[in-house]
Amino acid sequence: MREPTLDPTVDEAPPAPLRPRKVTTTTVDERLELIGAGLGSLCLVSIAYAHVLPTSGVLGFVVCWFLAFLLLHALIAKTSSPWPIVKDKIATSVMWGLAGIVLFALATTLVYTFSQGISALRHANFFTHNMAGVASTAPLTQGGIVNAIAGTVIMVAVAVLIALPLGLLTAIYLSEVGGKAANVVRTVVEAMTALPEILAALFIYVVLVVGVGFPKSGFAVSVAMSVTMVPIIARTGEVALRIVPSGLREASAALGASEWRTTWKVVVPTARAGLATALILAIARGVGETAVALLLSGASSFTNLNPFKDPMNSLPLYIYTAFETHDKTAIARAFGAASVLLIIILVLFVITRVIAREVKEAR
């Protein structure tokens, strides 16, 4: 063995820098394990499912194949890896499998909806005309959903104007102020998060329509929407405010800013991405409500831009009434309206991601 030199004039080679192991990458052996387990389990289940098991159907085959894949993957991985790594690989495969199920369900829903509604979406009048004077059995070259789109936008906008200040103030109270009543308010908010929309509609119907005598209209629908949107904004907004580093609050206080000035000028702008996400989630909850519009406004075939007077249609209510006719043309219009509703929700979530990305880059 070579003795280490004691001469200070001789420079020793510096040690190699330590590099962190990339846990998100897979080695060649791991890829071969996945391929071998996948092909082996597929062949095994194909034979057993067709000739041994008294079952049939695509869903059962996929479930049996996935279970066999996990078992075979564990046996193959155990030959070259210790048990903790084998458990990690199996857990990773399970998570990827569950994520694949969710993505598959989402993809099939989108593809089926757009494929059924493309016959209505390809007509320009579908976006520029309403159904006033047009029968549900009329060809797709007549009528449209402009009244439902306008009604949805107006009702959601009014609901946001009501729910956003209330939800944001509640989130600030729970996160920044606190007090003896904070736990009670938090419990009520969490309970209202799962409040069914029909209960909110009945509450507003009894209080606003029957009690006050306010007519059925888009505004009544917006108030009921805000009842279901406020808890989502408050609960999600509280989480977004709590993850703001406490050092920012301390630095603002050290500069002489008051508690409210620190909240409005430092904490809220820092949590802007999380608050935007809370708002988008609340809008996504409210924009798809059908029972609220059916009970508090009612369907209409004409375009109404006044939320305080006369019935105002919405996309979910248009879809519901179109399916009730059981007519092929009306069902095509319903799928077209559902496709538009999906596009609106997708645009909202894209806007949220853009806002979050801009905030991250600014930091």
N, C-alpha and C positions, 0 to 999 in steps of 0.2 A: 504494500500500500504506500502510496506517495505521501510523504510527510508535508504538512502545510509549511510554506515558507515563512520565515520570521524576518526577512529583509524588508524594511519599510519602503525601500525604493522599488520593489517589484510590485506592480499592480496586479491584483487578482481580478479575474473576470467577474463582472457584476451578476448577481443571480437573475434568472429569467423572471420577468414580471408575471405575477399571478393574474390569470384571466378568468373571469366568472364563467361557469358553465351555462350554456344557453339551454334552458329547460323547455323552450317552445319548439325546438328543432328535434327531429328524429334521425337516428342513425340508420345505416343500411340494414343492420340486423333487425332493428325494430320494424322497418318497412317490410322486410321479408317475413317477420313474424305475423304482421297484420295480413299480408297477402296469403300466406300459407293457411292461417286460421280461417280467413274468409272463404277461400276456395275449398278447403277441406270440409268446413261446416256446410257449405252450399251443396257439395256433392253428397255428403252424408244425409242431410235433411231431404234432399231431392229423392233419394232412394227410399228412405224411411217414410216420408210423407206420402209417396205414391203407392207403396207396396206393403207397408207395415201398419202405419197408424190409420185408424178408421175416421179420418178427418179430411176436409177439403176446404178450398177457399184460399184466396191470396193473403188475407190478413193472418190467418193461422199459420200459413207457411212462413211469412215474414217473422212472426213472433218466435216460432220454433227455430228458424235459422239464426236469429239474433242470440237466443239463449245458447244454442250449440256453438256459435262463434265465441261467446264469452268463455264457455267451458274450455274449448280447444285453445283459445288464446292464453288462458291461465296455465294449461298444461305445457304449452310450448315455451312460454316465458319462464316457467319454473325451472326448466332445464339449464338456463344460463343466467338467471337472476335470483337474488334472495327474495324472500317472501314479501318484505315491505315494498320492493319495487314492483313485484307482481300485482299486489293490491292497488298500487298507484296506476298501473297500466289498465287494470280492469275498471277502476273508477273513471279513468279518462275515456275509455271506450263507452261506458254507460252514459257519461255526460254528452259525448258526441252523438250517441244514438238518440237520446232524448231531444237534443237540439235538432237533429235531423227530422224527427217526428213533427216537431213544431213547425219547422221550415216547410216540410212537405204539406202539412195541413194548410199553412198560409198560402203556399204556391198553388195548390189545387183549388182553394177558394177563389183566389184572384183569377186564375185561368178560366175556371168555370163561369164566374160572374161576367167577365169581359167577353167570353165566347158567346154567352147567351144574349148579351146586350149590344153586341157589335152591329146587329141589324138596325138598331135604333140610333146608335151613336154616329153612324156614317151619314145621317141626314142632318143638314144644317138647321132645318126648322125645329129640330129637337131641342136646340139650345136658344132659339130666338122667339118661339111662340109658346102660348099657353094652351090650355085645353078648353077654353071658353067656346061653347058652341060646337065642340068636336066630340063625337061619340067615342066610347072606349074601344069599339070595334072598327073605327076608321083606320085607313092605312097609315103606315108610319110616315108618309109624306105630309101628313096633317098633324097639327098639334105639337106640343112640346112641354118642357119642364121649367121654363123660365120663371114661372110664378113660384114653383117650389124652391128653386135656387135662391130667388130674391127673398122669399120668406125665411129660408134657413139662415141666410146671411144676416138679415135684420134681427131675427130673434136671438141668434147667438151673440151678435154685437151688443144688444141691450142687456143680455144676461151677463156678459163680460163686464159691462159698465157697473152692474150691480154687485157681482161676485168678487171681482178683483180687489176693490178697496177693502171689502169686509174680510176676505181671506188673507190678504197681505197684513192687515192690522192684527188679525188674530194670530198669524204666524209670528209677527214681531212681539206681540204680548207673550206668547208661549216661550219664545227663544231669548228675548232680550230683557223683558220686564219680570215675568214670573210673579210669584206671590202665592197666597194661600189658595186662591181660586184657580191657579194654573192647572193643577191636576184634574180638577173637575171639568174645566174647559177642554182639556186634552182628551179626557174620557168621552165627553159628548161629541167632540170632533171625530174621534176614531169610530164611535158608534154610528155617526151620520155618514161616514164614508161608504158604508154598505147599505145605505138607505135605498129601498126600491123606488124607482121613479114614479110608480103608480101612487105610492103613499104621499110623495111630494105633490103630485097633481091633485089628489083628493084634499090635502091640507089647503092648498091655494084655492081650490074650488070652494071649499066651505068658508074660508076667511075672506077671500077677495071677491068671488063671484056672488055667493049667497049672502055673506055677511055685509059686505060693503055695497054690493049691487053693481060692481064693475062688470061690463059686458065681456063675453067671451071674445078673446082677441089674441094677437101675437104677444102683447105685453104680459098677459096672464101666463102664457107659455114661458116667456123669458124669466118671470119671477120664479116659476116652478123649477126651471133649469138652474137658476142661481142657487136654489136650495140644495141641489145635488152637487153643484160646482164648488161652493164655498168650502166644504170639508176637505176636498181634494187639494185645493190651493193652500189651505191652512196647514194641513198635515205635511204635504210635500215641501211647502215653503219653510216650515219650521226646520226640517232636516237640512235644507239648503243653507239656512242662516246659521245653524249650529256648526257646520263644518268650516265656517269662516275662521281663520286662525285668530286666536285670542290676542296675539301680538299686535295685530292691527288695531284692535280696540284699545289696548294699552298705550300704543303710540299716539293715537288720537287723543286719549285722555291726558297724556303727558304734555301735549301741545295746548291744552286748555280748552278743548272742545267739550261741550256738554254731552250727556248721554244720548239725547235725541239727535243732536247734530252728528254724533258719531254713527248712530244707526242709519240715518238717512244719507249721509255723505260718504260713509266708509263701508258699513256692513252690507247694506242693500245693493249698492253698485257691485260689490265684490261677488255677491251671490246672484248676480243677474242671470247667469245661465241656468242655475237651479230653479229660480223663480219663473223663468220662461218655460222651463220644462213642466213645472206645476200648472201653469196656465194652459199649456197645450194639452196636457192630460185631462184637465177639467173640460176644455172645449171638446175634446174627443168623446168624453162621457156625455156631454149635453147634446152634441150635434146628432147623435143617433137615437135620441129618445122619441118613441112613437106614441106611447100611451099619454104623455103629457099634452102633445099637440092634438090628439084625438079627443081628449076630455075637455081641454080648456080653449080650444080654438075651432076645431072642425075643419074638414077638407073643403077646398074651394077650387074651382076651375079657372078663376080669373086672377089677374095680378093685383095684389094689394100691397102698397108700400107704406101704409099707415098702421103701425103696430097697436094703436089704441082704438081701432074701430074695425068692425067686420072680421070674418074669418080670414086666417092667413095660413096658406098651405106650407108644407115643409117636405123635404126629400124623404124622410122616413115615412111620413103619413101618405105621401104620394105612392110610395112603393107598396104600402099596406093596402090602400084602396084599389090599386091596380091589380094586385093579386086576388083580391076578393071577387073580381069579375070572372076569373077563370077563363078569360079569353086569351087566345094565343098572341094577338097583337098587343093587348094590354100587358101581358106578362113580359113581352119583349121590351116594352117601355119601362116596366118595373126594373128589369135587369140593367137597362141603360141608366136609369136614375141611381141604382145601387153602384154602378161603376163610377158615376160622377161623385157620389158620396165617398167612395174609397179614394178617389183622386184628391178630393178636398182634404181628407184626413192625412194622406201621404204628403201633400204639400205642407201641411201644418208641422208634421214631424221633421221634414227637411228643413224648414225654417228654424226649428229648434236646434237641430244639429249645426246649422250655420252660425247661429248665435253663440252656441257653446264653443265652437271652434274659434270664433273671433275673440272671445274672452280668453281662451287658453293661449292664443298667439300674443295677445296683449300683455299677458303676464310674463 
